[in-house]
Amino acid sequence: MALLGPNGAGKTTLIEMLVGLTPPDSGAIEYGGCSFFTHKAEILETIGVQLQESTLYKKYTVRETLQLFASFYRGPTQEAALLTRLNLQEKADTRLEKLSGGQKQRLYLGCALVHNPQLLFLDEPTAALDPQSRRHLWELIQSLKKEGRGVLLATHYLDEAEFLADRILILDQGHVIATGTPRELISQHSRESQLDVQVRHLDREAWTRMQREFARLRLQGDLEAGWVSAAGEPADLEVLLQQLLAHHKGTVQAVTMRQSRLEDVFLQLTGRKIRDE
C-alpha cells in the first residue's frame, strides 16, 4: 500500500505511531488481531522500518552496520545473501561515510530486512535519489512483494505509487480522504481526459471567449507563457483543441492529450496549493 499526501498530511506521523515511535492520542493499533500496546515486543520482531531520516555511525562498515542491527533481534540473519540482494557485496567492508546516496538507501533498507520481517514500513526511501538508484529500489520492493511480504510505502512520487502499489491511501490534514487501487481511484475521482497545448502567443480575446464557451471544462492558461491546460470530457476537449488551432494557426508548438493519471486524482482531492505546515 502506498501512502500519499501533501506536506504535513500526517504520513510520517502515522508510520511513527504504527511502529511505536510516537504514541497515538486515541484509537487502537492491531497486528493480526493482537494489540500493539500489549504485544509490542513480539510484533516488533515481525516488522521492519526504514525511516525518512536515518543517521548511522559513519565509521562503521556496511557489514558492521548490518551485524549491529541483526544483534537487536533473536532470529538468525543471512548476511552474505542480504549483501548480494542489496548489491552491496563489493561494499561490505566500506565505511558508511564513503557510500553514495543510493548505496546508503539500500543499506538502510537492509537494516529493515536483517531479521526477515513479514511487514515493512518505508518512509520515502527513494527521496533525492538518481533515476538509476530509484529504479533499483523499485525492483527490490517488487521482489519483497513477490515473497508475500506486506509493504507500507510513504512517497511523494505519484509514478512510484502507481507503479508499485496494489492499493493507495491518500491522507490530508490527518484524515483518510480516499483509498483503493490506482485504477479504482482514477475511475472514481477523475474520469476526465487532460489536454495541454503550448503556443507562442496566446491571444487574449480568443482566450476570454474560450473561458466563457468552455466553462464546463477545468480550464487554465497563461497568456505570457503561452500555455493552455484543460480537463474534461474528451469530446469537449477536441472542440477546444480545434478552436485553439484555428485561432493560433502556425503558433501551436506542442499538443498533448491523455487519460487521467493518479497525479490528476491527487491534485483534485488535495488541491494544487503547496502546504508546508
Buried (B, 14 or more C-beta within 10 A) or exposed (E): BBBBBBEBBBBBBBBBBBBBEEEBEEEEBEBEEEEBEEBBEEBBBBBBBBBBEBEBEEEBBBBBBBBBBBEEBEEEBEBEEBBEBBBBBEBBEBBBEEBEEBBBBBBBBBBBBBBBBBBBBBBBBBBEBEEEBBEBBBEBBEEBBEEEBBBBBBBBBBEBBBBBBEEBBBBBEEEEBBEBEBEBBBEEBBEBBBBBBBBEEBBEEBBEEBEEBBEEBBBEBEEEEBBBBBBBEEEBBEEBBEBBBEBBEEBBEEBEBEEBBBBBBBBBBBEEEEEEE
